[in-house]
Amino acid sequence: MPEERKTLEQVVDEAERLGVVGSPSSTAQLALDILGSAVTRKLVGELALLRFTQDASPHYALGQITEVQLRNIWHEDPTMRSLIRQRGRVDAVSERQDTHLGQMVISAVFRQGGSGGYEPSILGTVPATGTPIHLVSDAILDELLRPYRDQIFYLGHVYGSKPRLPLWFKHFGQGPDGAGEAYHLGIFGKTGSGKSVLAKMILLAYARYPQMALLVIDPQGEFSRDLKKGGASGEFPLPVGDVARKLGKQPVVLTVRNLVLDRWELFEQILFESLFFERLTIRKGENRELACGILVEKLQKAEVKLVDLHERSSFDRAWRILQDDKVQRVFYRAKESRDRFDTALHEANPNEFFRDYWGPVAELFREDRPGARSIKKALAWLLDLNATNRRILVVDLSKEQAKGLFWNEKIQSLVIKRLLDGLAQTAEHFYKEGQSLNALVVIDEAHRLAPRELPREDEAARGVRGVLIDAARTTRKYGLGWLFISQTLSSLHPEILQQLRIFFFGFGLGLGQEFQSLRQLVGSSGTALDLYQLFRDPHSAFDTASRQYSFMTIGPVSPLSFSGSPLFLNVFNTVEAFLEANRLEA
C-alpha cells in the first residue's frame, strides 16, 4: 500500500523547534526567544514558520531570521562587570543567564481553506508569546505549496540553509501559468557576483513556456557561447542551449557577421563614423553630415539597393556622385574647400578606398552572407504569435565577431537602437490588434546602455538610452518585459530603476553610493540590509566548489514573499543541482 501523505500540521509538528514568539513583537516583525537547544546552531538567514489561529482559521506565517542578539542583564551590571574584569567570567551567571533574542521578518502568511488547500492571507494580529516557531524544511514547503508545484522554480537554497527557496517566473499572458501582464526585472552586483549565471537560470525558467518569446541583446558575447550546441563555458558551465532545445525552444544566435542592417539612415550614420570621408579631408562635423546625407540621397535616386552596396558598381556610382560639383557645393560652400576635396578625390586610389573604407561598411548591409537575416526578418521570426513553441534569439554584438567589418561602440549603439525600435513598433502593433507580445528582452551590461549620465556629443548612446527609458515606461501593457543586468545601481538611469518590479541584489553593493541606492529601493528594512551586508565575496572562498553566490530579492518572485519583504538565497553552485531541482535535462 502507498504511504499515506502527511498533513501540513503533522509535518510542522515533526520539524525542529527554534524558539517561541517573544516580546515586543509586531505585525511587521516578530521577536524570537530562542531555545537553549538551538542557540549553538546558525540561525541568521534561516526560514522559520509559526502556526497560529486568526479569524477562527489555522494560519501559517513564514519569514527569515535576520538578526540574533545576545543579552545577559547580569553582565550589564557595573559591579558584575568589575568582577568579570578580574576573573574573566562568573560561573553563576556567565553563559547560564544568557538569553538569545532573534528578529524575524514575516514574508508570507497562508490560511488553510475549506478544501484543504492554502491561500494567501495577512498577519492581522500578533500571535501570543510562547507560540512555537519551527525550522522550515523542504517537506513543509512542498506540502504548503503543493497546488502550485508545477509553477515553482528553484534558483538555490534559502540563504545559509538547506531548504530550496521556491520561486515562480510566470509568462506575461493569461491562464493559470500567466501573470496577466509583463513586468521588468533587474539583476545587480559586482563582477564575479554570479549575475550572468543567475540570468541564464531565469532565462531557462521562462523557456519552459511555449507561448513566450525570448530575446537576448549580448554586447559581450557571453550568452551566445552558452546557447550553442554543447557550448557551456566558464566556472558554471550551464548548457542553456541544450536545455532549451529539450524544452522545445529553438535558440538562434545572430552575430554581427550574419545580422543584416536594413535602414538607409543606419548606412548614413555608420558612413559618418567611418574613415571614408576622413581620408577625403572632411572632418567630423556638420560638413561630413551633409556629405553623408547628400550621398545617400543621390544613391537612392539612382535606385541603388541597400543590399547591393557591397558591389563594386555601387561604389563606382558613389564615387562619381562625389565628383559632381553640384554635390560638392552642398557640403562645401567655399571654393577653396571644394578644390581641396576635389584634389583629394582625384589623387585617391579607388581600389584602396573600396577595399579599406567602403567595403567594411557595406558588408553590414549585405544580404547574401551565410545564414544572414535582416533585423526586420529576425524580429518577425522571433515574435511570430502563431509559432507552436516560440523561439529564443541571441544577438551577439561583440567586437570579436566583427573581424573584417567596420565596428565600434557607436555602431554597436546604432544597431541596438534599431533592434529596440523594431521591438517597440512590433509590440505596439500587436497591442493595437488586441494581442499581447508575451516576450522578455534580456539586456546585458545595462549600465553601459542606459547610464545615469552621458556626454552630450555621444548621440548614438543617448538614442539607445532614450529608447530603453521609454520602453521601461510603456511596453509593460504590450506584454513586453525587460531583464536588466548591471554591475551598479547608482550609475543606471533612475527612470529604469523606478519601473523594475523584481530585483536581485548580489554581492558588492554594500558600500558608499551603491548602498545608498540600495537603501532607497529596499526602504526601511534595516535588519534586511544588515543581513545583506553579511554577504561574502564569492571569490574569497578557498576553492571554486565552496563558493557561495548570495542574492537578496524583492518583488513578487516567490510565493513566500507576497508581502514585499526581502528574501535571501544562495544560488546553486553546481549545474547538476540546478537541473535536478527543476527536473530539467541537458
Sequence and secondary structure as in RCSB ss.txt:
>XXXX:A:sequence
MPEERKTLEQVVDEAERLGVVGSPSSTAQLALDILGSAVTRKLVGELALLRFTQDASPHYALGQITEVQLRNIWH
EDPTMRSLIRQRGRVDAVSERQDTHLGQMVISAVFRQGGSGGYEPSILGTVPATGTPIHLVSDAILDELLRPYRD
QIFYLGHVYGSKPRLPLWFKHFGQGPDGAGEAYHLGIFGKTGSGKSVLAKMILLAYARYPQMALLVIDPQGEFSR
DLKKGGASGEFPLPVGDVARKLGKQPVVLTVRNLVLDRWELFEQILFESLFFERLTIRKGENRELACGILVEKLQ
KAEVKLVDLHERSSFDRAWRILQDDKVQRVFYRAKESRDRFDTALHEANPNEFFRDYWGPVAELFREDRPGARSI
KKALAWLLDLNATNRRILVVDLSKEQAKGLFWNEKIQSLVIKRLLDGLAQTAEHFYKEGQSLNALVVIDEAHRLA
PRELPREDEAARGVRGVLIDAARTTRKYGLGWLFISQTLSSLHPEILQQLRIFFFGFGLGLGQEFQSLRQLVGSS
GTALDLYQLFRDPHSAFDTASRQYSFMTIGPVSPLSFSGSPLFLNVFNTVEAFLEANRLEA
>XXXX:A:secstr
       HHHHHHHS EEEEE SS  SSEEEEEE GGGTTS  TT EEEEEEEETTEEEEEEEEEEEEEEE TTT
TSHHHHHHHHHHS  TTTTTTT EEEEEEEEEEEEEE TTS EEEE   S   TT EEEE  HHHHHHHTGGGTT
TEEEEEEETTSSSEEEEE  BSSSSTTB SS   EEEE  TTSSHHHHHHHHHHHHHT TT EEEEEESSSHHHH
HHSTT   SSS   HHHHHHHTT  EEEEETTTEE   HHHHHHHHHHSSTTGGGT  TTHHHHHHHHHHHHHHH
HTT  GGGTTSHHHHHHHHHHHH HHHHHHH  SHHHHHHHHHHHHHS HHHHIIIIIHHHHGGG S STT EEH
HHHHHHHT TT SS  EEEEE  GGG TTS   HHHHHHHHHHHHHHHHHHHHHHHHTT    EEEEETTHHHHS
BS   TT HHHHHHHHHHHHHHHHGGGGTEEEEEEES STTB HHHHHH SEEEE TT SSHHHHHHHHHHH S 
HHHHHHHTT   GGGSSSGGG  EEEEEESSSSTT TT   EEEEE SSHHHHHHHTT   
